[in-house]
């Protein structure tokens, strides 16, 4: 299913699992945009520092609210 950035806006503030090489890291969604027809998320790690725009394809199933720290 294809999503638009507008449809993904409710994801802002949610925690997602992001695949980075062999690691899966919980990150918070800061912003959402559409770039060349692809949805991109601006994320920052739950613990640590930094932020980056990533393709939504790198996100795994969102972390359920009751499992967050």
C-alpha positions in Angstrom: 0.0 0.0 0.0 1.3 3.4 -0.9 1.0 6.3 1.6 1.3 10.0 1.1 3.2 12.3 3.4 -0.1 13.8 4.5 -1.4 10.4 5.4 1.8 9.7 7.4 1.6 12.9 9.4 0.0 11.1 12.4 3.3 9.2 12.7 5.1 12.3 13.9 6.1 11.7 17.5 5.7 7.9 17.2 8.6 5.5 17.8 9.6 3.3 14.9 12.3 0.6 14.6 14.8 1.5 12.0 17.1 -1.0 10.3 20.7 0.3 10.1 23.1 -2.3 8.7 22.8 -5.2 11.2 21.3 -3.1 13.9 17.6 -2.3 14.7 17.4 1.0 16.5 14.3 2.6 18.1 13.8 6.1 16.8 11.3 8.9 17.1 9.7 10.4 14.0 10.2 14.2 13.9 8.8 15.0 10.4 7.5 13.4 7.3 7.9 14.5 3.6 7.5 13.2 0.1 10.6 13.3 -2.0 10.5 12.2 -5.7 7.4 10.1 -4.9 9.0 8.4 -1.9 8.0 8.9 1.7 10.9 10.0 3.9 11.0 10.4 7.7 13.2 12.6 9.7 14.1 10.6 12.8 16.3 10.8 15.9 17.3 7.9 18.2 15.4 7.4 21.4 18.8 7.3 23.2 21.8 9.0 21.8 22.1 12.0 19.5 21.7 13.0 15.9 18.9 13.1 13.3 18.6 12.1 9.7 16.1 11.8 6.8 15.5 8.1 5.9 13.4 6.2 3.5 10.2 4.7 5.1 11.4 1.4 3.6 14.0 1.2 6.4 11.3 1.2 9.1 10.1 -2.0 10.7 6.8 -2.5 12.6 6.2 0.4 15.0 6.9 -0.2 18.7 3.6 -0.7 20.6 2.9 2.2 23.0 2.9 -0.2 26.0 6.4 -1.4 25.3 8.0 2.0 25.2 10.4 3.2 27.9 
